[in-house]
């Protein structure tokens, strides 16, 4: 998932030509805050049996004013998008731990062990798949207006800093 934010604010293009590093420094600072807020919102929306998925959500700077917010758990995409029928389900030990610690699911048959229940759930996942439980996309949707506000604030501060610095003379 990638987001492109474009602007139509007068004076930005001229300021970028005059002092691109100074303007970018201000925009970058505000985008860093925005990425942090998106990551926090995604963590708050993460369905949780264990904290692994929640703790794997992070923001990483990729370049000037370019941040990536991602979930690093290997099963994050299955939670976000669901799982189609077929294929290999999660390991049975993981499902058993999810049953015992996370969900505390009780089988209908009291004689069934959690290991047996994990097998039944694993077979069901392979046959039927799983429903999506989106957390990243809704976090971005929730924070889009805030990201726009932060970028505009960074541009305003950057334009003010460029104006205060006076004309930039470039070395030939």
N, C-alpha and C positions, 0 to 999 in steps of 0.2 A: 504494500500500500504506500503510495507516494502522494504528497500534496504539493501543488504548485500555487504559490500566492503571487498574483500580479498586482501592479498598482496603476493608478491613473492620477497620481498626485502631482500637480504642477511644480516644477523646479527640481524634481528628483533627478531627472536625466542630466541636467546641467550640473548639479552638485556632484553626481557620480563622475562626470568628466573632470570636474575641478579638483575634487579631493575624495576619490573613491574609498581609500582606506579609512579615512575618518568617518565617512557616512556608514560604511559597512561595519565598523566597530560598534557603532550605536545600534544598528539594526540587529547585529549578532547578539548583543547583550539581551535585548528584549526577546529575541527568538529562543535563546537559551532558557529564559524564564517560561516561555510558552511551551517548550518541549517538556520541561519539568512538570508543568501543570497537566499536560496531556497524559504523561506517564502516571501521575498521581491519580487522575480520573480513571484510567484503565485499571490500575490496581484496585481501586474502590469497586469497580464493576466486575472484577474477576470472580467467577464462581469458585468456591473454595472448599476442598476437603482437606487438602494439605496446603501449606504456604509456598510450595515450590514454584507454581506458576506465577503467583502474585510477586514473589521475590525476584523472579527472572525478568520482570519488566524494567527496562532501563532506557535512558536516553544517551545517545552517543553523538558527539560532534563529528561530522564527516568533512566539513570544510567551512569556509566563511558563510555564515548565515544558513547553514545546512545541517540539520539535526535529524537523526533517525531515532524514533521511539519504537521499540520492539520487545516482544516476549521471547526469551531465550529458551524456555522449556521445550523439549523436543515434541511434545504433544500439544503445544499451544494452538496450532492450526486446526487440530481436531476439535478443540473446545470452541474456537471462534467460528468455524465453518461447518462443524458436524462431520460425520463420517458416513460414507456411502456403504451399502451392504457389500459383503465380500471382503477379501483381503484378510490380513492378519490382525486380530484384536490385540490390545495391550497384553503384556505378560500376566498370567494368572495371579502371580504373587502380588502384582501391583493392584489388581482388582480386589484381591482378598484384603490387602491393607486398606484400600478405599472403603470396603465394606465395614471393617472393624473400627478403624480410627475415624474416617471422615464421615460416612453416612450412617453408620450403625444400623445397617439393614438387617432385618430379621427374616429368615426364610418362612414360607408358609408351612413347610413341614418341619416341626421342631427337632426331628432326628437328623436333619441335614446339617452338615458342618459348614463353616464359612468357606472352606476349601471347595466343597461340592457346589456351594452357591456361586463361588467365583467362576467355576467351570460353566455353570448354567448361564451366568451373565456374559461370560466370554463368548459362548456359543451364540447367544442372542445378538451381541454386537456384531459378530461375523455375519449373521444371517440378515439382521435388520438395519445395521448401522446405528448411528447416534444422532440426536438432534443438535443443532448448533446452539451455542450459548455465547453470542457475540459480546465482546468486552472492549476490543481495540477500536473497531469502527464506531460504536456508539460514543466512546470517549472522544474521538476526533470530532464527531458531529457536535457533541456537547460543547467542545472548546473552540470551534471554528470562529465564532464571533470574537472570542477573547484573543485568539491568535491574530485576527485582523486588527483588533485594537492595539495589541502590543507592537505589531509591525508598524502601524501608523505612528505610534508614539516614538518608536526608534527612529523612524524617518524624520519626524518633526525635530527631535533632539539632534539628529545628525545634520539636518539642514541648518539649524541654529548654530551648531558647532562649526560648520563649513563657513557660514556667513561671518561668524566671529573671528575665524582664522584669517580672513582677508583673501585676496587673490593668491592662488598658488602659482609659483613660477617653476616651470619644469626645466631641468638641465638638458641642453641639446645632446 
